[in-house]
């Protein structure tokens, strides 16, 4: 009976940690659009699959965000620069 209880607790811990890992990866979404107009407009352009967006520290205008069916959310401010993905 003790062995069965230990195996159940081990299986529960594995499932919980796996669920937490999936939930964490779902909340860490990389920006899929960037502002190609660094002069202050909002010319949202898709981020190429082999690139990532880096925003400088100058919060003068919108830099990158996540485009969904309802518009652009999770907006970061600064000047956008495309870099190669690591």
N, C-alpha and C positions, 0 to 999 in steps of 0.2 A: 504494500500500500504506500509506503514511504517513497519507493522508487517511482511509482506512478505519479505521485504528487509532485516530485522533483521534475519529472519529464514534462508535466503539464505546465509548471511554472517556467521552465526553460523555453518551451514552445511559445508561451504567452509573451515572454520577454523578447524573443526573436521577432514575433509578429508586430509587437509594439514598436520596436526600433526600426523595423522596415517601413512601417506606416509613417513614422516620424520623418524618416529620410525622404520618402516620396512627397510628403506634405511640404517639407522644407524646399525641395527642388522645384515644386510648383509655384512657390511664392517668389523665388529668385528668377524672375523673367528678365532676360536681357532686352534692351531697347530694340525695337524693330524698325524705327524710323528716326531720321535725324534732320535737323534744320540745315539745309545746304546753303541758305542765305545768311551768312555771318554778319550782315549789316543791320539786322534787326527784324527782318520779315519772318514769315512762318512758311517757308517753302519745304514742307515735309517730304522727304525722299526715303524710299526703302533702303535699309542697310543691306549691302551685299552679303551673301552667306559666308564668304571668307574673310569678312572684316568685322571690326567692333568699333563702337563710337567712344571717343574720349572727349570730355567736356572740360575746358579750362576753368579756372577759378573765378573768372570775371562774370558775375551774374547779370549781364546786361540784357539778355534776351533768351528765348527758349532754345535749347540745344538738342535734346533727344527725348524720346518718349516711346510709349507702347501704343500702337494704333489698334483699336478694336472696332467693333461695329458701331459704337457710340461716340467715336472720336479718339483723340490722343489723350492718354492719361499718363501718370507717373512721369511728369515732365521734369527734366533736369535743366538748369539754366547755365549759360556760358557759351563759348564758341566751340562749335563741333569740329572734330578732326577724326578722320577714319584711320584706323591702324589695323595691321594684320592681326588675326586671331592667334593666340599662343598655341 
